[in-house]
Amino acid sequence: MTIYIAFLRGINVGGHNKIIMEELRSSLEQLGLHNVKTYIQSGNILFESDEAEELLQTRIHDKIKVDFGISSVVVIRTAKELQQIVSQSPFSDQLISEAVQSCKGECLHVALLPTAPSKVNSDKFLSYGNERELSVIDGRHVYLLFYDSIRNSKLGNNLIKLEIPATVRNWKTLRKLSSMVEEFRH
């Protein structure tokens, strides 16, 4: 079986789209997913399945809509893909260290996309970057480094220019999920 991580967009944010994680785990187990675990309240789900990513995205989306009345974008990565995201940050340790010193909140984030954006849309989005907001697009992942904050940032607010729904996670969350994958295997 493949270990997957599903990232739900817009769950339990600002008092909207509330889902209790215990209920979400139970709902997804009813789909036949195995060893379902969640991390924090924002819709990060580890599980095992023999099904393909595209089918899982549809099935999980539909199940959440039926059981909770919420239409949330579902982005799925394999454990291997998640570990590549975490191990292959395009930003140097020095850049990250500088950003940590000045950023309010987490400085490093990754926007996870269901599919890779077009070159035209990627270029449009990247044009919003500046010396205080850096971004690198790597296939279905958009790495974001902020020296001030993701809140009210030009890059953060213009992810919509990619014309693909994105869900964003901070580096701390992605690293924790990566370590949970290692525990999952043992």
C-alpha positions in Angstrom: 0.0 0.0 0.0 1.1 3.6 -0.7 1.3 6.1 2.2 -0.5 9.3 1.1 -1.0 12.7 2.7 -4.2 14.6 1.8 -4.2 18.3 2.3 -7.6 19.9 2.6 -8.1 23.6 1.7 -9.9 26.0 4.0 -10.8 23.6 6.8 -11.2 25.1 10.3 -10.0 28.5 9.2 -11.4 31.6 10.9 -14.3 29.7 12.3 -15.5 28.5 8.9 -15.7 25.0 7.4 -15.5 23.3 10.8 -14.7 19.6 10.9 -13.8 17.7 14.0 -10.8 15.6 13.1 -12.1 12.5 14.9 -15.2 12.7 12.7 -13.1 13.2 9.6 -10.9 10.2 10.4 -14.1 8.1 10.9 -15.6 9.4 7.6 -12.5 8.5 5.6 -12.1 5.1 7.2 -15.6 4.4 5.8 -14.1 5.0 2.3 -11.7 2.0 3.0 -8.6 4.1 3.7 -6.3 2.5 6.1 -4.4 3.8 9.2 -6.0 7.2 8.9 -4.3 9.9 11.1 -4.7 13.6 11.2 -2.4 16.4 12.2 -3.7 19.6 13.7 -7.1 21.0 12.8 -6.3 22.4 9.3 -7.0 19.2 7.3 -3.8 17.2 7.1 -4.5 13.5 6.7 -2.1 10.6 6.5 -3.4 7.3 5.3 -2.6 4.2 3.3 -4.4 3.1 0.1 -3.9 1.0 -3.0 -5.9 3.5 -5.1 -4.6 6.1 -7.5 -4.2 9.8 -6.4 -6.8 11.2 -8.8 -9.4 8.7 -7.7 -8.6 9.4 -4.0 -8.9 13.1 -4.5 -12.4 12.7 -6.0 -13.6 10.2 -3.4 -12.3 12.2 -0.4 -13.8 15.4 -1.8 -17.1 13.8 -2.4 -17.2 12.1 1.0 -16.4 15.4 2.8 -19.2 17.1 0.8 -21.7 14.4 1.7 -20.7 14.0 5.4 -19.9 17.6 6.3 -21.5 19.8 3.6 -18.2 21.3 2.8 -16.7 21.5 -0.7 -12.9 21.5 0.0 -10.1 21.2 -2.5 -8.2 18.0 -1.8 -4.5 17.9 -2.8 -2.7 14.6 -2.4 0.9 13.7 -2.2 2.7 10.4 -1.6 5.0 10.1 1.3 7.9 10.1 -1.1 6.7 13.4 -2.7 6.3 15.0 0.7 9.8 14.0 1.8 11.2 15.4 -1.5 9.4 18.7 -0.8 11.0 18.9 2.6 14.4 17.8 1.5 14.7 19.9 -1.6 13.9 23.5 -0.5 15.2 25.8 -3.2 16.1 28.4 -0.6 19.6 28.4 1.0 20.0 28.1 4.8 21.3 31.6 4.8 18.2 33.1 3.1 15.9 31.2 5.4 17.9 32.3 8.5 17.6 35.9 7.3 13.9 35.6 6.8 13.4 34.0 10.2 15.1 37.0 11.8 12.5 39.5 10.4 9.4 37.6 9.6 6.3 37.8 11.8 5.2 34.2 12.1 6.4 31.4 9.9 8.6 32.6 7.0 8.7 29.5 4.8 5.6 28.0 3.2 4.7 25.7 0.3 1.6 26.0 -1.8 0.5 22.6 -2.9 -1.4 22.4 -6.2 -3.3 19.5 -7.8 -1.6 20.1 -11.1 1.4 22.2 -12.3 0.5 25.7 -13.5 1.1 26.8 -17.1 4.2 28.8 -17.9 2.1 31.9 -18.7 0.3 31.7 -15.3 3.6 30.9 -13.5 5.3 34.0 -15.0 2.3 36.1 -14.1 2.4 34.9 -10.5 6.2 35.2 -10.2 6.1 38.8 -11.3 4.6 39.7 -7.8 7.8 38.6 -6.1 10.3 41.1 -4.7 13.4 41.2 -2.4 11.1 40.6 0.7 8.9 37.9 -0.9 10.6 35.1 -2.8 9.0 32.3 -4.7 10.1 29.2 -6.7 7.7 27.0 -8.6 8.7 23.4 -8.8 6.1 21.4 -10.7 3.0 21.1 -8.4 4.7 23.0 -5.5 5.2 26.7 -5.0 7.9 27.5 -2.4 7.3 30.8 -0.7 9.8 32.7 1.5 8.7 35.8 3.4 10.8 38.4 5.2 7.8 40.1 6.7 4.7 37.9 6.8 2.5 35.8 4.5 -0.4 37.9 5.7 -1.2 40.7 3.2 1.8 39.6 1.0 1.6 40.2 -2.7 2.7 36.6 -3.5 0.3 35.1 -1.0 -2.6 37.2 -2.2 -1.8 36.4 -5.9 -1.6 32.6 -5.8 -4.9 32.9 -7.6 -3.0 34.1 -10.7 -1.8 30.5 -11.1 -5.5 29.7 -12.0 -5.2 26.4 -10.0 -6.6 26.0 -6.5 -3.8 25.9 -4.0 -3.6 25.0 -0.3 -0.7 26.4 1.7 1.2 24.8 4.5 4.0 26.3 6.6 7.4 24.6 6.8 6.9 23.5 10.4 3.7 21.6 9.4 5.3 19.9 6.4 8.4 18.9 8.4 6.1 17.4 11.1 4.1 15.5 8.6 7.3 14.2 7.1 8.4 12.9 10.5 5.0 11.4 11.0 5.5 9.5 7.7 8.7 8.0 9.1 6.8 6.9 12.3 4.0 5.6 10.1 6.5 3.2 8.4 7.6 1.7 11.7 
